[in-house]
């Protein structure tokens, strides 16, 4: 009689079946699977240490006090040329037209092993004397705020793989990007907006599309959320046709009830949980997003600072201004793309083409730094300007440069990075990083450190192992203390 009651199929759930059959080994297997996929609940108020998993956006402490609490990532897709922007090479100028003595790694056809001097002049700026190209005249005015790294190197010469590497520390898609790791670890200070917001060019996506803000195998809640910088910032936030008073609220209440029942019957489904939370967030965003993204409240002086009065700078300037308003409102991570496709991809006529993208991007980037500083936000906000790789010192096609994974430059401002610093060095032609070489995992570990996160302790179980943002401590040691010194309490 007792056994009939226990194994009655009409009242037995799958979880109970696993528990009561095979001496309970079924439930052990289920527990192992759930743990491996990170589907057990955890204390959302705890620090992001190994063994603690999260499924919400509540603000959390880091592993230790950090100097920064937010990041604005300015993605310069296409591969900006380091020797034409940030890394002057007198020897390259002197030996222009001669063969590179050792040859270079060729990525595409129509390459010639002939050294191509930069067509642009460099000037020293600020008290630090940082050398910056004439095509970035505005950037020179904030040289003393920059931490310029000239010794970056990466693992692939192709755009999709290079961008994947820059954002996830692996060349293949499928891993969480750095913005997802940060929002997973720290949550958000604003529960009425997404923790991770993406501002892409309204004219189109970059070469890798939405992969560049994917949460990978982290819960889907931590993926980037696209906001538009033209038209309605948040799509589908309001009904297409006006509804009678109270109807929308009743509909949302009914939806919440149905979602709760569905979630109870399907525990541990990351995509479902993220969708439910996003629906709830969307309801709260109806007021918050409209308020935060209303640029009409900015002064005319601020709009002019970002170049909103100039058709060349208006689009990118709008996204940079939106980024400032978002971090000011407590958003943790904002990713801003400079243009669709690969706007820095200068395989030919670099003398004619590079000034165009510089004219579009120089003023808005500098305005962002100045605006953050004037509002007391730069010390707590990391601004990161980076492409996926650099360019070769030799000629391709007619006056262009091919991809180069062996050296590139990028810069940071604020958030604890040492200002007015030039870190690392490349060889005489700018082809390879040779002094204080910095890998992408090194860089990401340093960025996380300034946010109060130890990359080796920030883990998530996947595929039978504890994954980290940098893919393992051996790959992600931090840069020396010269680049960034987080404030300690």
For each residue, the residues with C-beta under 8 A, 3 or more apart:
1: 4 5
2: 5 6
3: 6 7
4: 1 7 8
5: 1 2 8
6: 2 3 12 20
7: 3 4 12 20
8: 4 5 11 12
9: 12
10:
11: 8
12: 6 7 8 9 16 17 20
13: 16 17
14: 17 18
15: 18 19 27 30
16: 12 13 19 20
17: 12 13 14 20 21 26
18: 14 15 21 26 27 29 30
19: 15 16 24 26 27
20: 6 7 12 16 17 24
21: 17 18 26
22: 25 26
23:
24: 19 20 27 28
25: 22 28 29
26: 17 18 19 21 22 29 30
27: 15 18 19 24 30 31
28: 24 25 31 32
29: 18 25 26 32 33
30: 15 18 26 27 33 34
31: 27 28 34 35
32: 28 29 35 36
33: 29 30 36 37
34: 30 31 37 39 40 268
35: 31 32 38 39 40 461
36: 32 33 461 462 463 464
37: 33 34 217 268 461 462
38: 35 53 217 218 219 460 461 462
39: 34 35 53 267 268 270
40: 34 35 53
41: 53 55
42: 46 52 53 54 55
43: 46 52
44: 54 55 56 58 60 187
45: 58 60
46: 42 43 49 52 60
47: 52 60 61 62 63
48: 52 54 60 62 63 184 185 186 453 457 458
49: 46 52 63 457 458
50: 457 459 466
51: 459
52: 42 43 46 47 48 49
53: 38 39 40 41 42 460 461
54: 42 44 48 60 184 185 187 219
55: 41 42 44 219 221 273
56: 44 187 221 277
57: 183 187 188 191 194 195 221 277
58: 44 45 187 188 191
59: 186 187 188 189
60: 44 45 46 47 48 54 185 186 187
61: 47 452
62: 47 48 65 66 185 186 451 452 453
63: 47 48 49 452 453 454 457 458
64: 452 454 486 488
65: 62 452 486 487 488 489
66: 62 69 416 449 450 451 452 453 486 487
67: 379 380 415 416 450 484 485 486 487
68: 71 380 381 382 414 415 416 450 451 486
69: 66 186 189 332 380 381 451
70: 327 331 332 333 334 380 381 382
71: 68 179 182 332 333 334 381 382 384 415 447 451
72: 323 324 327 334 336 368 381 382 383 384
73: 178 179 333 334 335 336 384 386
74: 320 336 338 365 368 383 384 385 386
75: 163 166 206 212 335 336 337 338 386 387
76: 80 338 343 344 361 385 386 387
77: 159 163 206 207 337 338 339 341 342 343 344 387 388
78: 159 341 342 343 344 345 346 387 388
79: 159 162 342 344 345 387 388 389 390 391 403 404 408
80: 76 85 344 387 390 391 408 409
81: 84 85 344 346 350 354 390 391 401
82: 85 86 87 150 390 391 407 408 409 426 430
83: 87 88 89 92 118 391 393 429 430
84: 81 118 119 120 133 135 350 354 391 401
85: 80 81 82 132 133 135 136 358 409
86: 82 131 132 133 148 150 409 411
87: 82 83 150 407 409 426 430
88: 83 118 122 131 133
89: 83 92 93 118 393 426 428 429 430
90: 93 94
91: 94 95 428 429
92: 83 89 95 96 115 116 117 118 393 428 429 430
93: 89 90 96 117 118
94: 90 91
95: 91 92 98 115 429
96: 92 93 115 116 117
97: 114 115
98: 95 114 115
99: 103 113 114 115
100: 103 104 113 114 115 393 394 429 431
101:
102:
103: 99 100 113
104: 100 111 113 392 393 394 404 431
105: 157 392 404 405 406
106: 111 402
107: 111 157 158 402 403
108: 111 347 396 402 403
109:
110: 396 397
111: 104 106 107 108 392 394 395 396 402
112: 394 395 396
113: 99 100 103 104 394
114: 97 98 99 100 394 395
115: 92 95 96 97 98 99 100 393 394 395 429
116: 92 96 393 394 395 399 401
117: 92 93 96
118: 83 84 88 89 92 93 122 133
119: 84 350 351 399
120: 84 133 134 135 351 354
121: 133 134
122: 88 118 131 132 133 134
123: 131 132 134 140
124: 129 130 131
125: 128 129 130 131 132 139 140 141 143
126: 129 130 140 142 143 144 420
127: 144 420
128: 125 143 144 419 420 421 422
129: 124 125 126
130: 124 125 126 140 143 144 146 148 420 422
131: 86 88 122 123 124 125
132: 85 86 122 123 125 136 139 140 143
133: 84 85 86 88 118 120 121 122 136
134: 120 121 122 123 137
135: 84 85 120 354 355 358 362
136: 85 132 133 139 140 358 362
137: 134 140 141 362
138: 141 142 362 363 365 366
139: 125 132 136 142 143 146 362 365 366
140: 123 125 126 130 132 136 137 143
141: 125 137 138 366
142: 126 138 139 145 146 366 369 370 413
143: 125 126 128 130 132 139 140 146 420
144: 126 127 128 130 419 420
145: 142 369 373 378 413 414 419 420
146: 130 139 142 143 411 412 413 419 420 421
147: 411 412 413 417 418 419 421 423 483 484
148: 86 130 409 410 411 421 422 423
149: 152 409 410 411 412 423 424 438 443 483
150: 82 86 87 407 409 422 423 424 425 426 433
151: 407 423 424 425 426 433 434 435 436 437 438
152: 149 390 407 408 409 410 424 433 438 439 440 443
153: 405 406 407 408 432 433 437 438 439
154: 162 165 166 388 389 405 408 439 440
155: 161 165 171 405 440
156: 161 162 165 171 389 405
157: 105 107 161 162 389 403 404 405
158: 107 161 162 403
159: 77 78 79 162 163 207 208 342 345 388 403
160: 163 164 173 207 208 211
161: 155 156 157 158 164 165 171 172
162: 79 154 156 157 158 159 165 166 171 388 389 403 405
163: 75 77 159 160 166 167 206 207 208 212 388
164: 160 161 167 168 170 171 172 173 175 208 211 212
165: 154 155 156 161 162 168 169 170 171 388 440
166: 75 154 162 163 386 387 388 440
167: 163 164 177 178 179 212
168: 164 165 173 175 176 177 178 216
169: 165 175 440 441 444 469 470 471 475 476
170: 164 165 174 175 471
171: 155 156 161 162 164 165
172: 161 164 175
173: 160 164 168 208 211 214
174: 170 214 216 217
175: 164 168 169 170 172 216 217 467 471
176: 168 180 181 184 214 215 216 217 218 222 460 469
177: 167 168 180 181 212 213 214 215 216 224
178: 73 167 168 181 182 444 447 448 469
179: 71 73 167 182 183 196 213 224 333 335
180: 176 177 183 184 196 213 214 215 216 218 222 223 224
181: 176 177 178 184 185 218 222 448 458 469
182: 71 178 179 185 186 196 332 333 448 451 453
183: 57 179 180 186 187 188 195 196 222 332 333
184: 48 54 176 180 181 215 218 219 222 460
185: 48 54 60 62 181 182 453 458
186: 48 59 60 62 69 182 183 332 451 452 453
187: 44 54 56 57 58 59 60 183 195 332
188: 57 58 59 183 191 193 194 195 330 331 332
189: 59 69 330 331 332
190: 193 195 288 329 330 331
191: 57 58 188 281 284
192: 281 284 285 287 288 289
193: 188 190 197 281 285 288 289 292 326 329 330 331
194: 57 188 197 224 225 281 331
195: 57 183 187 188 190 222 331 332 333
196: 179 180 182 183 213 222 223 224 225 331 332 333 334 335
197: 193 194 224 225 226 227 326 331 333 334 335
198: 213 224 225 226 227 334 335 337
199: 227 229 319 322 323 334 335 336 337
200: 204 205 206 226 337 340
201: 204 205 315 316 319 337 338 339 340
202: 228 229 230 231 315
203: 339 340
204: 200 201 340 341
205: 200 201 208 209 210 340
206: 75 77 163 200 209 212 337 339 340 341 342
207: 77 159 160 163 341 342
208: 159 160 163 164 173 205 211 212
209: 205 206 212
210: 205 213 214 226
211: 160 164 173 208 214
212: 75 163 164 167 177 206 208 209 224 335
213: 177 179 180 196 198 210 223 224 226 335
214: 173 174 176 177 180 210 211 223 224
215: 176 177 180 184 218 219 220 221 222 223
216: 168 174 175 176 177 180
217: 37 38 174 175 176 460 462 463 467
218: 38 176 180 181 184 215 222 460
219: 38 54 55 184 215 222 270 273 274
220: 215 223 270 271 273 274 275
221: 55 56 57 215 270 273 274 277 278
222: 176 180 181 183 184 195 196 215 218 219
223: 180 196 213 214 215 220 274
224: 177 179 180 194 196 197 198 212 213 214 333 335
225: 194 196 197 198 278
226: 197 198 200 210 213
227: 197 198 199 233 234 289 293 322
228: 202 231 232 233 234 235
229: 199 202 233 315 318 319 322
230: 202 315 318
231: 202 228
232: 228 235 237
233: 227 228 229 289 293 322
234: 227 228 237 282 285 289 293
235: 228 232
236: 282
237: 232 234 282 285 286 289
238: 286
239: 242 243 248
240:
241:
242: 239
243: 239 247 248
244: 247
245:
246: 249 250
247: 243 244 250 251
248: 239 243 251 252
249: 246 252 253
250: 246 247 253 254
251: 247 248 254 255
252: 248 249 255 256 279 283
253: 249 250 256 257
254: 250 251 257 258
255: 251 252 258 259 279
256: 252 253 259 260 279 280
257: 253 254 260 261
258: 254 255 261 262
259: 255 256 262 263 276 279
260: 256 257 263 264 276
261: 257 258 264 265
262: 258 259 265 266 272
263: 259 260 266 267 269 272 273 276
264: 260 261 267
265: 261 262
266: 262 263 269 272
267: 39 263 264
268: 34 37 39
269: 263 266 272 273
270: 39 219 220 221 273 274
271: 220 274 275
272: 262 263 266 269 275 276
273: 55 219 220 221 263 269 270 276 277
274: 219 220 221 223 270 271 277 278
275: 220 271 272 278 279
276: 259 260 263 272 273 279 280
277: 56 57 221 273 274 280 281
278: 221 225 274 275 281 282
279: 252 255 256 259 275 276 282 283
280: 256 276 277 283 284
281: 191 192 193 194 277 278 284 285
282: 234 236 237 278 279 285 286
283: 252 279 280 286
284: 191 192 280 281 287 288
285: 192 193 234 237 281 282 288 289
286: 237 238 282 283 289 290
287: 192 284 290 291
288: 190 192 193 284 285 291 292 329
289: 192 193 227 233 234 237 285 286 292 293
290: 286 287 293 294
291: 287 288 294
292: 193 288 289 325 326 329
293: 227 233 234 289 290 322 325 326
294: 290 291 297
295: 298 303 308 318 321 322 325
296:
297: 294
298: 295 302 303 321
299: 302 303
300: 303 304
301: 304 305
302: 298 299 305 306 321 371
303: 295 298 299 300 306 308 309 321
304: 300 301 307 308 309
305: 301 302 367 370 371
306: 302 303 313 317 318 320 321 363 364 367 368 371
307: 304 310 312 313 314 316 317 363 364 367
308: 295 303 304 313 314 317 318 321
309: 303 304 314
310: 307 313 314 317 363
311: 314
312: 307 359 360
313: 306 307 308 310 316 317 359 360 361 363 364
314: 307 308 309 310 311 317 318
315: 201 202 229 230 318 319 360
316: 201 307 313 319 320 336 338 339 360 361 364
317: 306 307 308 310 313 314 320 321 363 364 367
318: 229 230 295 306 308 314 315 321 322
319: 199 201 229 315 316 322 323 336 337 364
320: 74 306 316 317 323 324 336 364 365 367 368
321: 295 298 302 303 306 308 317 318 324 325 364 367 368 371
322: 199 227 229 233 293 295 318 319 325 326
323: 72 199 319 320 326 327 334 336 368
324: 72 320 321 327 328 368 371 372 375 377
325: 292 293 295 321 322 328 329
326: 193 197 292 293 322 323 329 331 334
327: 70 72 323 324 330 331 334 372 377 381
328: 324 325 375 377
329: 190 193 288 292 325 326
330: 188 189 190 193 327
331: 70 188 189 190 193 194 195 196 197 326 327 334
332: 69 70 71 182 183 186 187 188 189 195 196
333: 70 71 73 179 182 183 195 196 197 224
334: 70 71 72 73 196 197 198 199 323 326 327 331
335: 73 75 179 196 197 198 199 212 213 224
336: 72 73 74 75 199 316 319 320 323
337: 75 77 198 199 200 201 206 319 340
338: 74 75 76 77 201 316 343 344 357 360 361
339: 77 201 203 206 316 343 357 360
340: 200 201 203 204 205 206 337 343
341: 77 78 204 206 207 345
342: 77 78 79 159 206 207 345
343: 76 77 78 338 339 340 357 360
344: 76 77 78 79 80 81 338 357 387
345: 78 79 159 341 342
346: 78 81 349 350 353 354 391 400 401
347: 108 396 397 400 401 402
348: 353 396 397 398 399 400
349: 346 352 353 397 398 399 400
350: 81 84 119 346 353 354 399 400 401
351: 119 120 354 355 399
352: 349 355 356
353: 346 348 349 350 356 357
354: 81 84 120 135 346 350 351 357 358
355: 135 351 352 358 359
356: 352 353 359 360
357: 338 339 343 344 353 354 360 361
358: 85 135 136 354 355 361 362
359: 312 313 355 356 362
360: 312 313 315 316 338 339 343 356 357
361: 76 313 316 338 357 358 364 365
362: 135 136 137 138 139 358 359 365 366
363: 138 306 307 310 313 317 366 367
364: 306 307 313 316 317 319 320 321 361 367 368
365: 74 138 139 320 361 362 368 369 383 385
366: 138 139 141 142 362 363 369 370
367: 305 306 307 317 320 321 363 364 370 371
368: 72 74 306 320 321 323 324 364 365 371 372 383
369: 142 145 365 366 372 373 378 383 413 414
370: 142 305 366 367 373 374
371: 302 305 306 321 324 367 368 374 375
372: 324 327 368 369 375 377 378 381 383 414
373: 145 369 370 376 377 378 414
374: 370 371
375: 324 328 371 372
376: 373 379
377: 324 327 328 372 373 380 381 414
378: 145 369 372 373 381 383 413 414 415
379: 67 376 414 415 416
380: 67 68 69 70 377 414 415
381: 68 69 70 71 72 327 372 377 378 414 415
382: 68 70 71 72 412 413 414 415 416 417 447 450 451
383: 72 74 365 368 369 372 378 412 413 414 415
384: 71 72 73 74 410 411 412 447
385: 74 76 365 410 411 412 413
386: 73 74 75 76 166 410 411
387: 75 76 77 78 79 80 166 344 390 408 410
388: 77 78 79 154 159 162 163 165 166
389: 79 154 156 157 162 403 404 405 408
390: 79 80 81 82 152 387 403 404 405 406 407 408 409 430
391: 79 80 81 82 83 84 346 401 402 403 404 408
392: 104 105 111 396 401 402 403 404 431
393: 83 89 92 100 104 115 116 401 429 430 431
394: 100 104 111 112 113 114 115 116 401 402
395: 111 112 114 115 116 399 400 401
396: 108 110 111 112 347 348 392 400 401 402
397: 110 347 348 349 400
398: 348 349
399: 116 119 348 349 350 351 395
400: 346 347 348 349 350 395 396 397
401: 81 84 116 346 347 350 391 392 393 394 395 396 404
402: 106 107 108 111 347 391 392 394 396
403: 79 107 108 157 158 159 162 389 390 391 392
404: 79 104 105 157 389 390 391 392 401 407 408 431
405: 105 153 154 155 156 157 162 389 390
406: 105 153 390 431 432 433
407: 82 87 150 151 152 153 390 404 426 427 430 431 432 433
408: 79 80 82 152 153 154 387 389 390 391 404
409: 80 82 85 86 87 148 149 150 152 390
410: 148 149 152 384 385 386 387
411: 86 146 147 148 149 384 385 386
412: 146 147 149 382 383 384 385 415 417 447 483 484
413: 142 145 146 147 369 378 382 383 385 417 419
414: 68 145 369 372 373 377 378 379 380 381 382 383 417
415: 67 68 71 378 379 380 381 382 383 412 450 451 484
416: 66 67 68 379 382 450 484 485 486 487
417: 147 382 412 413 414 421 450 483 484
418: 147 421 482 483 484 485
419: 128 144 145 146 147 413
420: 126 127 128 130 143 144 145 146
421: 128 146 147 148 417 418 482 483
422: 128 130 148 150
423: 147 148 149 150 151 436 438 479 482 483
424: 149 150 151 152 433 435 436 437 438
425: 150 151 433 434 435 436
426: 82 87 89 150 151 407 429 430 431 432 433 434
427: 407 430 431 432 434
428: 89 91 92
429: 83 89 91 92 95 100 115 393 426
430: 82 83 87 89 92 390 393 407 426 427
431: 100 104 392 393 404 406 407 426 427
432: 153 406 407 426 427
433: 150 151 152 153 406 407 424 425 426 437 438
434: 151 425 426 427 437
435: 151 424 425
436: 151 423 424 425 479 480
437: 151 153 424 433 434
438: 149 151 152 153 423 424 433 442 443 479
439: 152 153 154 442 443 475
440: 152 154 155 165 166 169 443 444
441: 169 444 445 470 471 475 476
442: 438 439 445 446 476 477 478 479
443: 149 152 438 439 440 446 447 479
444: 169 178 440 441 447 448 455 469 470 476
445: 441 442 448 449 455 469 470 476 477 478 479
446: 442 443 449 450 478 479 483 484
447: 71 178 382 384 412 443 444 450 451
448: 178 181 182 444 445 451 453 454 455 458 469
449: 66 445 446 452 453 454 455 478 484 486
450: 66 67 68 382 415 416 417 446 447 484 486
451: 62 66 68 69 71 182 186 382 415 447 448
452: 61 62 63 64 65 66 186 449 486
453: 48 62 63 66 182 185 186 448 449 457 458
454: 63 64 448 449 457 458
455: 444 445 448 449 458 468 469 470 473 476 478
456: 468 470 473 476
457: 48 49 50 63 453 454
458: 48 49 63 181 185 448 453 454 455 468 469
459: 50 51 466 467 468
460: 38 53 176 184 217 218 466 467
461: 35 36 37 38 53 464 465 466 467
462: 36 37 38 217 465 467
463: 36 217 467
464: 36 461
465: 461 462
466: 50 459 460 461
467: 175 217 459 460 461 462 463 471
468: 455 456 458 459 471 472 473 476
469: 169 176 178 181 444 445 448 455 458 476
470: 169 441 444 445 455 456 473 475 476
471: 169 170 175 441 467 468 475 476
472: 468 475 476
473: 455 456 468 470 476 477
474: 477
475: 169 439 441 470 471 472
476: 169 441 442 444 445 455 456 468 469 470 471 472 473
477: 442 445 473 474
478: 442 445 446 449 455
479: 423 436 438 442 443 445 446 482 483 484
480: 436 483
481: 484 485
482: 418 421 423 479
483: 147 149 412 417 418 421 423 446 479 480
484: 67 147 412 415 416 417 418 446 449 450 479 481
485: 67 416 418 481
486: 64 65 66 67 68 416 449 450 452
487: 65 66 67 416
488: 64 65
489: 65
